[in-house]
Amino acid sequence: MENLNKTGTKRSGSKRWRVALLALVLLPAAQIAAASPPASVEQERSRLLNEEWDPAKLYAILTSQDPEAGEDLYRAAFAAGPAIIPKLETALKDDRTAEFAAQTLAYFADGRSFDILAKLLQDPRDLDLRRFYYGALGGTGNPHDIEILMNKVLASDHEPDRDVTQTAILALSISSDAALVPRLRQAEMQISDPAIQDDLETAATVVELRARFMATPEGKSSSSSLEQAIRSYFMPALKPPAGTGAGEQNAGVEVRVKETTYSPDKSRALAAVDFENPDAVASYHLVLQKNQAGWNVASVWLGEEREKPQKQNPQK
């Protein structure tokens, strides 16, 4: 059954969230192959920058039967950059375009975007837009932002929208700070929702393994290129244990960068990534930030998880 949000556009559900995050723990990494975005993104970028926005037209694109149409719109908005923030702020007021605007602002995650996203915490509409504020906090490296996310997780028993809590957990899972691991496990013991408990245990495992990986020579050089930074997000929990048959574990598993879109100043990138194993394909959008040390993951957004048809065993 197709999973839609309250504006009619596609979104992932809590089960898909857990399946996709668990993939980080259970599956080995494979070769990443990047691809260039189509020319249609540049055309759409120009329209977003230079033309008046028609909410009905944008909504038609976002709800199109062609999933690439919506993808192109998001990538075009990212490529247009902060120049469209005033239009995004206006688009937030229309239910049809509010999620598109909030997601794009979360991709930007600059000071002005955060100021606008913070106002969504008091948004009275039943659109679950608060998750975009929390999702954008994970990669800032600011201890205050970590406290905001932890407080949101600890309040999960009183949170009516589980997606908000799960987005906060995913934002925390970007970290490579080993000191966060016991806090995540302590939070797991303080809440009562079994699904959130499972997500916290998974996030704690991911952060712990990533911290170990980042302490290795390979991990310390993982931000030198965009591709290596993407790999570093997936690889810590996925590297085959020493002395095992890596080739056998890697069979049927692939991490593939489908498209990469850059901000106008090339300091930020939006990567569409598929994580595939023999049973399913999980889609991600990773936002990466470039600094003096190289590229780092700024935020992670999970899309749909598609199960593959299973081969039937021949009857004897």
N, C-alpha and C positions, 0 to 999 in steps of 0.2 A: 504493500500500500504506500502511495506517495505521501511523504511527510511535508506539510506546508505550515508556514507560520501564519500569524493572524492577519497579515496583509495579502496572503495568497501566494507568496513566493516560497521557494523551496528552502528548507533548512534541515539540519540534522537533529535527530532526537537523542534522548539520554542513552538509550541502548547503543546507538551508533557511536556516541561520544566515548563510552567505555570500551567498545570494541576497538576503535581507532587508537585510543591511548594505550590500550593493552598491547597493541601491535608493536609499540616501542620496546616493550619488555620481551616479547616472545619470539620475535622474528629477526633474522640476520639482515644486515644491510647489503645492498648490491650497487652496481655501477650507476652513477647519475649521468644522464645525458640531457643537456639543456637544449632548448629550442627557441627560436626567435618568434616574437608575437606577430600576428598578421597585420597587414597594412590597414585593415578596417579599424584598428585601434587608433591610429593616427587621425583618421577621418572623424571618428566619434569624438576624439579629444578636441579637435578644432571646433566641432559643434558645441561641445560643452563650454568651451571658453568664450565663444563669440556669439552664440545665439541665446535667445530667451528659452528657458526650460519649460516644457509642457508636461505637467505631471501625468496626464493621461498617456502621453506618448512614452514617457519613461517607464510607467507602470506596465504598459504593453510589452516593452522590451524585457523587463524584469520577469514577467510571467509568461514569456514566449515558450512555445513547445520546443524551440531550439535552444538548448542550454548554453551554447556558445554565444548567443546574443547577449544574455545577461553578463556572462564572463567578460565579453568585450567592453561592455559598459563600465564595469568596475575597473578594468585595467585602464580604460581611457580616462576615467576620473582620477585615478592614481597618477597617470602620466601628466594630466593637466596641473596637478599640484595645488598648493595652498591658494592660488589665484581664484579658485572656485569656491573657497570657504563661504563667502557671503551667499552664494547660490545654494550651497549645502545647508546653511542655517535656515534659509527660507524653505527648502525642501523638507526639513524636519517637521514643519508645521502641517504638512499634508500626509495623512495616514498612508497613502499609496506610495510615497517616496521616502518616508521617514527612516525605514530600515536601511535603504540604500545610502542615505545621507549619513546616518550614524556609523555604518560600517566604513564608509570612506573616510570620515573624520578619525575613526580609530586607526585606520591605516596610516594617516598622516601623523597623528599623535604628537603634534607640536603644541606649543603653549596655548595658542588660540583655539585649536581643536579640543584640547583638554578642558578649557574653560566652558566650551559649548557642551561637551559630553557630560561634564559634571552637573549641568542643569537638568540632564535627563534623569538624574536620581530622584527628582521630584516630579517627573512627568506623570500626569494623572491618567494617561491613556493605557489601555491594556495591550501594549505592543511589546513588552519585554525589552525595551531599549536600554535598560540599565547595564545589560551584559556587555555592551560595547565599551562603556567606561572602564569596567573592571578588566576586560580582555586586553586593553591597551596598556595596562599598568605593568605587566609582568617583566618587560625587557628594559625598563628604565634604569634599573640598578639603584634606585633610590630606596633606602631603608624605610622611609615613611610610606612609600607605595606598597612595600611588602606588608607593613602593618595593616594598611587598608584592606589588602586582599585576605590576610589571615583573619581579621575581624569579620569580614564577610563570610568566610568559611565557618567560623565558630558560631555565627548566627544562623546557620543553615536550617536548624530545626524550626525557625520562625520565618523562614523565607518561603513565600508562596510559589515562587518560580524556581524550580530546581535548575533550570538552564543557567540562571544567574550565578548560582553557587558553583556549578560545574565549569563555567567560563573562568571564574576566579581561580579554581584549582588548576585549570590548564595554564593560566597565566603564571602561576607559581611554579609549574613544572618546567618552565623554561630555564630556571635557575641552575647554576652549577655550584651553589653554596652548600657545602655539607652541613653547615649549622642549621639549615632549614629542615633537614630530614627529621630530627627528633620532634620538631614543632609540628610537622605534618602528622606524625604518628600519634602525638599527644592529642591533636585535634580529632583524629580518628576515634579516639576513646571517649571524647567528650560529646559526640553527637550521636543521634539515634537512627538516622536514615541509612539503611544498609547499602543503598546505591552510592551515596556520598562517601560512606566508609570505604567501600571498594575503590572509589576513585582516588581517595587520599592515600590509601596503601600503594596503589599503582604509581601515583605521583611521587611519593616518598622513594620508591624503588628507582624510578627514573632519575630523580635528582641525585640520589646516592651514586648510581652508576655513572652518571655524567660527571660528577665531581671527581670520581676516580680517573675517568678518561682524561679530563682536562688537566690533571696533574702529570700525565705522561708526556714525553716529548712530542708525540703525535698530536695530543690534545692541545698543547701549548702553541702549535703552529696551525691550528684548525681555522683561524680567522683570516688567513692570508689571502684567500680568494672567496668569492661568493659561493662557488660550488662546495668548497671545503667547509664553509660555515653551515650550509644546508646539511651536509653529511654529518657534521658534528652534532646536529640536533637529533639525528636518527641513530648514529653509530654507537654511542656509549653503551646502551643496553643491548646492542645487536651484535657486537663483535663476538665471534665464536670463542669459547673458552680455549685457553692454551692446551695444545695437545689433542684437539678434536679435529675431525675431518671437516674443514671449513667448506669445502666444495659441496659436500653432501648437505650441509645445513643451508647453504645459499640456493639450493635448487628451487626454482620456481618463484623466487623472491626478487622484486625489483623496486628501486626507488627512482622515480623518473620525474625530472623537472619538465613540465609541459610547456610553460611560457614564463618568461621573466620580463617584467615591466619596470622601468626606472623612473624615479622622480625627475623633475626638470633639471635639478642640479646634480643628478647622478649620485646623490649621497644616500639614497634609500631605494630599496628594490622590493617588488612584490612578486613572489614566485608561486606558481601553481604547481603543486607536487602530488603525484599519485604514489601511494605505497601499496604494492601489490604482493599478495602471497597466493598459494594455490586455491585458497578458499574465498578470498574477497579482495576488493580494491577500496582503499580508503583515500579520500581526497583531502588535501590540506591547502591552505594559503599561508605562506610564511612571509612576514615582513622583516626585512633585514636592514640594518643601519650601518653605514660606513663611518669609521672614525680613524684616528691615527694608527691604531693597531690593526685595522683591517675591518672585516665584516662580522657583525654579530646579529643573532636573531633578536628582533624587537618584540614581535608578537606572533602567535600561532592561532589559526582559525580553522576549525575542522568542518568539512563539508559532509557529503553523504558517504555512506559505506555501502558498497554494492556487492552482494554475495554472488558468487559464480555458480552456474549450474554444475551440480556434482555428477560425475560419471557413475553410471549404474554398473555394479559388479555383475558380470555375466553369470546367469544361473547355470549350475552344473547339472 
